[in-house]
Amino acid sequence: MAPNPLVSVIIPTFNRSKLVIETINSVLNQTYSKLECIVVDDGSKDQTREVISLFEDNRIKYFRHEKNKGASAARNKGIRHSKGGLIAFLDDDDEWIVSKLEKQVPLINSLPKRFGMVYCWMDYFDNGKLVYEHHPVLRGNVFGEVIDKQRLGGCPTLLIRRSVMHEVGSFDELLPRGNDGDFIRRVCQKFCVDLVPQVLVKVHIG
């Protein structure tokens, strides 16, 4: 892989026109700037389309479902329209620390191809107050550790090689819940993983 590959960042969103602004800004403000930000509007009825149109950055690509199809379908649409050699995901009410990609891209580039994914730590906040820290340290072949529980963290922590998607498939659109855990387990079944042991994702709840 090239030393500075294009990263495709996929953001599914639904009726969160106010929150998604900060989410998108946390991508555009990354210190690693070779990226495309793919926003998939999953049938929003609010001002999401208008809010996205206000961004003056040609790295943003906007796609829309006329009817709500769920996060898996939105992520899959983003994947189909992506061009990067690396793929990342971010939810519309969360944000990245500005150095997230800068820390993860060199790591995954340095690893053998049997490592298909890297992740990082994430902290949960409620109205600005830290309420939970998720700091796993699993590395290598971790399938046995994640088969019964989502121990690595959520989709916003991940950075994945595009070739991995061809092997494990996309997100299961028939699952109403737990689709990110299912996807991560399928990756871990075939590939090793590594991590950046730093908090690079802020999850907002409440």
C-alpha positions in Angstrom: 0.0 0.0 0.0 1.1 3.6 -0.7 2.7 5.4 2.3 -0.2 7.9 2.3 -3.3 6.0 1.0 -6.7 7.6 0.6 -9.0 6.9 3.5 -12.7 6.7 2.9 -14.6 7.8 6.0 -18.3 6.7 6.0 -20.8 8.5 8.1 -24.4 7.2 8.1 -26.9 9.8 9.5 -30.6 10.0 10.2 -32.4 13.1 11.6 -29.3 14.5 13.4 -28.7 17.7 11.4 -27.4 19.6 14.5 -25.1 16.8 15.8 -23.7 15.7 12.4 -22.0 19.1 11.9 -19.4 18.4 14.7 -19.0 14.8 13.5 -18.1 15.9 10.0 -15.8 18.7 11.3 -13.9 16.1 13.3 -13.2 14.3 10.0 -12.3 17.4 8.0 -10.0 18.6 10.8 -7.9 15.4 10.8 -4.2 16.0 10.7 -4.1 13.2 8.1 -5.9 15.0 5.3 -5.8 12.5 2.4 -9.4 11.4 2.9 -12.9 11.4 1.5 -15.9 12.0 3.8 -18.9 10.1 2.5 -22.1 11.1 4.3 -25.1 8.8 3.7 -28.4 10.4 4.6 -30.6 7.6 5.6 -34.0 9.2 4.7 -33.7 12.2 7.2 -36.8 14.4 7.5 -34.9 17.3 9.1 -32.4 19.8 7.6 -29.6 17.3 7.1 -29.4 17.9 3.3 -29.2 21.6 3.8 -26.6 21.4 6.5 -24.3 19.2 4.4 -24.6 21.6 1.5 -23.1 24.4 3.6 -19.8 22.6 3.9 -17.3 24.0 1.3 -14.9 21.1 1.1 -14.6 18.9 -2.0 -13.7 15.9 0.2 -17.4 15.6 1.2 -19.6 13.3 -0.9 -23.3 13.2 -0.1 -25.7 10.3 -0.8 -29.3 9.9 0.3 -31.8 7.1 0.8 -35.4 8.4 0.2 -36.6 6.0 2.8 -34.9 5.0 6.0 -33.1 1.6 5.6 -31.0 1.4 8.7 -27.3 1.9 9.6 -26.1 -1.2 7.8 -27.7 -0.2 4.5 -26.3 3.3 4.8 -22.7 2.0 5.6 -22.9 -0.4 2.7 -24.0 2.4 0.3 -21.0 4.4 1.5 -18.7 1.5 1.0 -20.0 1.0 -2.6 -19.2 4.7 -3.4 -15.9 4.8 -1.7 -12.5 4.8 -3.4 -10.0 4.6 -0.6 -7.5 1.8 0.0 -8.5 2.1 3.7 -12.0 2.5 5.1 -13.2 4.0 8.4 -16.6 4.6 9.9 -18.0 7.3 12.2 -21.5 7.6 13.7 -23.4 10.8 13.4 -23.4 11.7 17.1 -19.7 10.9 17.8 -16.4 12.5 16.9 -12.8 11.7 16.3 -9.7 13.2 18.0 -7.8 15.2 15.3 -4.9 12.7 15.3 -7.0 9.6 14.9 -6.0 8.8 11.3 -2.5 10.1 11.7 -2.0 7.5 14.4 -3.8 4.6 12.7 -2.7 4.8 9.0 1.1 4.3 9.7 0.3 1.4 12.0 -1.8 -0.5 9.5 0.7 0.3 6.8 3.5 -1.3 8.9 1.7 -4.5 9.5 1.7 -7.8 7.5 -1.4 -8.3 5.3 -2.8 -10.9 7.8 -3.6 -7.9 9.9 -6.8 -6.6 8.3 -7.9 -4.0 10.8 -6.7 -1.7 13.6 -8.7 0.0 16.3 -8.3 2.4 19.1 -9.8 3.4 22.5 -13.1 5.2 22.9 -14.5 7.2 25.8 -18.2 7.8 26.4 -19.6 11.3 27.4 -23.0 12.4 28.6 -23.5 16.2 28.3 -19.7 16.7 28.4 -19.1 14.4 31.4 -17.0 11.3 31.1 -19.1 8.4 32.1 -17.3 5.3 30.7 -13.9 4.3 29.3 -13.5 1.5 26.8 -9.8 0.6 26.7 -9.2 -3.0 25.4 -5.8 -4.3 24.7 -6.5 -7.3 22.4 -4.1 -7.9 19.6 -3.4 -10.6 17.0 -5.9 -13.4 16.5 -8.7 -12.3 18.8 -11.7 -14.2 17.3 -12.1 -16.3 20.4 -12.3 -13.2 22.6 -15.0 -11.4 20.5 -17.3 -14.3 19.6 -19.5 -13.8 22.6 -19.1 -10.1 23.3 -18.1 -6.9 21.5 -14.8 -6.4 23.3 -12.9 -4.3 20.7 -15.3 -1.3 20.6 -17.6 0.2 18.0 -17.3 1.0 14.3 -15.9 4.6 14.9 -12.6 3.1 16.3 -11.9 1.0 13.2 -9.6 1.4 10.2 -9.9 -1.5 7.7 -8.1 -2.5 4.5 -10.4 -2.4 1.5 -9.2 -5.9 0.6 -10.7 -7.2 3.8 -14.2 -6.0 2.7 -13.9 -8.2 -0.3 -13.2 -11.2 1.9 -15.7 -10.8 4.7 -18.5 -9.0 2.9 -20.5 -5.9 4.0 -22.7 -5.1 6.9 -25.7 -7.5 7.4 -28.8 -5.4 6.6 -31.1 -8.0 8.1 -29.8 -7.5 11.6 -31.9 -4.8 13.5 -29.2 -4.6 16.2 -25.6 -5.7 16.7 -24.6 -5.2 13.1 -21.3 -3.6 14.0 -20.4 -6.5 16.4 -21.3 -9.0 13.7 -19.1 -7.3 11.1 -16.2 -7.0 13.5 -16.5 -10.7 14.4 -16.4 -11.7 10.7 -13.2 -9.6 10.2 -11.6 -11.2 13.3 -12.5 -14.6 12.1 -10.2 -14.2 9.1 -7.7 -11.6 10.0 -5.5 -10.4 12.9 -6.0 -7.0 14.5 -3.9 -4.4 16.2 -4.6 -1.2 18.1 -3.4 2.3 18.9 -3.7 2.3 22.7 -5.0 5.9 22.9 -8.4 7.5 23.2 -9.1 8.7 19.6 -12.9 8.5 19.6 -15.4 10.4 21.8 -18.9 8.8 21.9 -21.8 11.1 23.0 -24.8 9.5 24.7 -27.9 11.0 26.2 
